[in-house]
Amino acid sequence: MNKLVMVGGGGHSRSVLDSLLATKAYEHIVVVDRQEKVGQTLLSCPIVGTDEDLPGLFEQGYSKAFVALGDHKLRAQISEKLIRMNFQLPNIVDPSAIVSPYAEVGEGVYIGKRAVVNANVRIEEGAIINTSSVLEHDCQVGAYSHVAPGTVLCGGVKIGSLSHIGAGSVIREQLEIGDKVMIGMGSVVTTSFPSHSFAYGHPCKERKKE
């Protein structure tokens, strides 16, 4: 019997769960979230417990888990915890997404509605490729990074780990964005940015964090 437990019950989780239900890949899906939400449902799936209940769920045959949290660091921490507990972390790909058979996708990745992942793209573990985003040929997205809705990565763009590319941004071909970078929404990126940068605008420029 195919079972999966989803970690997280917020807004991002609804998007992920909607895609997951559309795949019809699992017979039983349950959710763990904060204690005050136990007993409620997320879409049609029951919220059955908290993180502390994960070992018991594993014993009940829920050997696969997906971390549906928007926070990069928390997503990474919980994913690593699940791996230590021997959970498998499958990918969730919305049926409307187009993913090249020549792309390489790590575990625990979410690819949302109408996203396009082209040939020779590499997506590392725990990344989010959100609604209607486009990853052109030869792009790389690092672990636990988030490519937000409507973003376009032109050919050969490299994104480091734990970075966020804001909704509706466009990144010119062959640029490199480092680790833990925040690119604000609607940015037009025409230059590379090193790790720990905070940048936005048209054209995108580095800013001071307030």
C-alpha positions as CSV (number, residue, x, y, z in Angstrom):
1,M,0.0,0.0,0.0
2,N,1.5,3.3,-1.1
3,K,1.6,5.8,1.8
4,L,3.1,9.3,2.2
5,V,3.3,11.7,5.1
6,M,3.5,15.4,4.3
7,V,5.4,17.7,6.8
8,G,3.8,21.1,6.9
9,G,0.3,22.4,6.6
10,G,0.6,26.0,5.4
11,G,0.0,27.8,2.1
12,H,2.9,26.2,0.3
13,S,1.7,22.8,1.5
14,R,-1.7,23.3,-0.1
15,S,0.0,23.9,-3.5
16,V,2.2,20.8,-3.1
17,L,-0.7,18.6,-1.9
18,D,-2.9,19.8,-4.7
19,S,-0.2,18.6,-7.2
20,L,0.3,15.4,-5.3
21,L,-3.4,14.5,-5.3
22,A,-3.5,15.1,-9.0
23,T,-0.8,12.5,-9.6
24,K,-2.9,9.8,-7.8
25,A,0.4,8.2,-6.9
26,Y,-0.5,7.5,-3.2
27,E,-3.5,5.6,-1.7
28,H,-3.0,7.2,1.8
29,I,-1.7,10.7,2.5
30,V,-1.5,12.2,6.0
31,V,-0.1,15.5,7.2
32,V,1.9,16.5,10.3
33,D,1.8,20.1,11.5
34,R,1.5,22.2,14.7
35,Q,-0.4,20.6,17.6
36,E,-3.3,23.0,17.4
37,K,-4.1,21.8,13.8
38,V,-4.3,18.1,14.7
39,G,-7.7,16.8,13.9
40,Q,-8.2,19.2,11.0
41,T,-7.8,18.5,7.3
42,L,-5.6,20.0,4.6
43,L,-7.6,19.8,1.4
44,S,-8.9,16.2,1.8
45,C,-6.1,14.8,3.9
46,P,-6.1,14.5,7.7
47,I,-3.6,16.3,9.9
48,V,-2.8,13.4,12.3
49,G,0.0,14.7,14.4
50,T,3.2,16.7,14.8
51,D,6.9,16.0,14.0
52,E,7.1,13.9,17.2
53,D,4.7,11.4,15.6
54,L,6.9,10.7,12.6
55,P,8.6,7.6,14.1
56,G,5.1,6.1,14.8
57,L,3.9,6.9,11.3
58,F,7.0,5.2,9.8
59,E,6.2,2.1,11.8
60,Q,2.6,2.2,10.3
61,G,4.0,1.9,6.8
62,Y,4.4,5.6,6.0
63,S,7.9,5.1,4.6
64,K,7.8,8.1,2.3
65,A,7.7,11.7,3.4
66,F,7.7,15.2,1.7
67,V,8.7,18.4,3.4
68,A,6.3,21.1,2.2
69,L,7.7,24.2,4.0
70,G,8.7,27.5,2.4
71,D,11.5,28.2,4.9
72,H,14.8,27.1,3.3
73,K,16.7,26.3,6.6
74,L,13.7,24.5,8.2
75,R,13.1,22.5,5.0
76,A,16.7,21.4,5.0
77,Q,16.8,20.6,8.7
78,I,13.6,18.5,8.6
79,S,14.7,16.7,5.4
80,E,18.0,15.7,7.0
81,K,16.1,14.5,10.1
82,L,13.8,12.4,7.9
83,I,16.7,10.8,6.1
84,R,18.3,9.8,9.4
85,M,14.9,8.2,10.3
86,N,15.1,6.2,7.0
87,F,12.2,7.9,5.3
88,Q,12.4,8.1,1.5
89,L,11.9,11.6,0.1
90,P,10.2,11.4,-3.3
91,N,9.7,14.2,-5.8
92,I,6.3,15.8,-6.4
93,V,5.8,16.9,-10.0
94,D,2.5,18.4,-11.0
95,P,1.0,16.6,-14.0
96,S,0.9,19.9,-15.9
97,A,4.7,20.4,-15.6
98,I,7.0,19.6,-18.5
99,V,10.3,18.0,-17.3
100,S,12.8,16.8,-19.9
101,P,13.9,13.2,-19.5
102,Y,17.4,14.6,-19.9
103,A,17.1,16.7,-16.7
104,E,18.6,15.5,-13.4
105,V,16.4,16.0,-10.3
106,G,17.5,15.2,-6.7
107,E,15.2,13.9,-4.0
108,G,12.5,15.9,-2.2
109,V,12.0,18.4,-5.1
110,Y,8.7,20.1,-5.9
111,I,7.9,21.1,-9.5
112,G,4.7,23.0,-9.7
113,K,1.9,23.7,-12.2
114,R,3.0,24.5,-15.8
115,A,6.7,24.7,-14.8
116,V,9.2,23.8,-17.6
117,V,12.4,22.1,-16.9
118,N,14.5,21.7,-20.1
119,A,17.3,19.4,-21.2
120,N,20.5,19.0,-19.1
121,V,19.0,20.9,-16.1
122,R,20.2,19.8,-12.7
123,I,18.0,20.4,-9.7
124,E,19.4,19.4,-6.3
125,E,17.6,18.0,-3.3
126,G,14.8,19.9,-1.6
127,A,14.5,22.6,-4.2
128,I,11.2,24.3,-5.2
129,I,10.5,25.0,-8.8
130,N,7.2,26.9,-8.5
131,T,4.2,27.6,-10.7
132,S,4.9,28.6,-14.4
133,S,8.7,29.0,-13.8
134,V,11.0,28.1,-16.7
135,L,14.4,26.5,-16.3
136,E,16.1,26.6,-19.7
137,H,18.8,24.2,-20.9
138,D,21.9,23.6,-18.8
139,C,20.6,25.5,-15.7
140,Q,21.5,24.4,-12.2
141,V,19.5,25.0,-9.0
142,G,21.2,24.2,-5.7
143,A,19.8,22.4,-2.7
144,Y,16.8,23.9,-0.9
145,S,16.6,26.9,-3.2
146,H,13.3,28.3,-4.4
147,V,12.6,29.5,-7.9
148,A,9.4,31.4,-7.3
149,P,6.3,31.5,-9.6
150,G,6.8,33.0,-13.1
151,T,10.5,33.1,-12.9
152,V,12.7,32.5,-16.0
153,L,16.2,31.2,-15.9
154,C,17.8,31.5,-19.3
155,G,20.3,28.9,-20.5
156,G,23.2,28.0,-18.3
157,V,22.2,29.9,-15.2
158,K,23.6,28.5,-11.9
159,I,21.8,29.1,-8.6
160,G,23.5,28.1,-5.4
161,S,22.0,26.4,-2.4
162,L,19.4,28.0,0.0
163,S,18.7,30.9,-2.4
164,H,15.4,32.5,-3.3
165,I,14.6,33.9,-6.8
166,G,11.6,36.2,-6.4
167,A,8.4,35.7,-8.5
168,G,8.5,37.0,-12.0
169,S,12.2,37.5,-12.2
170,V,14.3,36.9,-15.3
171,I,18.0,35.9,-15.1
172,R,20.1,36.3,-18.2
173,E,22.0,33.3,-19.6
174,Q,25.2,32.0,-18.2
175,L,25.0,34.0,-14.9
176,E,25.8,32.6,-11.5
177,I,23.9,33.3,-8.3
178,G,25.6,32.2,-5.1
179,D,24.4,30.5,-1.9
180,K,21.9,32.1,0.4
181,V,21.1,34.9,-2.1
182,M,17.8,36.8,-2.1
183,I,16.6,38.2,-5.4
184,G,13.5,40.3,-5.1
185,M,10.4,39.7,-7.2
186,G,10.2,41.2,-10.7
187,S,13.9,41.6,-11.0
188,V,15.8,41.7,-14.3
189,V,19.1,40.1,-13.5
190,T,21.9,41.0,-15.9
191,T,25.0,40.3,-13.7
192,S,26.1,37.5,-11.4
193,F,25.8,37.9,-7.6
194,P,28.0,36.3,-4.9
195,S,26.8,34.3,-1.9
196,H,24.8,36.1,0.8
197,S,23.7,38.9,-1.6
198,F,20.4,40.8,-1.3
199,A,19.4,42.3,-4.7
200,Y,16.4,43.5,-6.6
201,G,15.3,45.9,-9.3
202,H,15.2,46.5,-13.1
203,P,18.1,46.1,-13.6
204,C,18.8,44.1,-10.5
205,K,21.3,45.7,-8.1
206,E,22.7,44.7,-4.8
207,R,21.1,46.4,-1.8
208,K,21.7,46.7,1.9
209,K,19.5,44.5,4.1
210,E,17.3,46.6,6.3
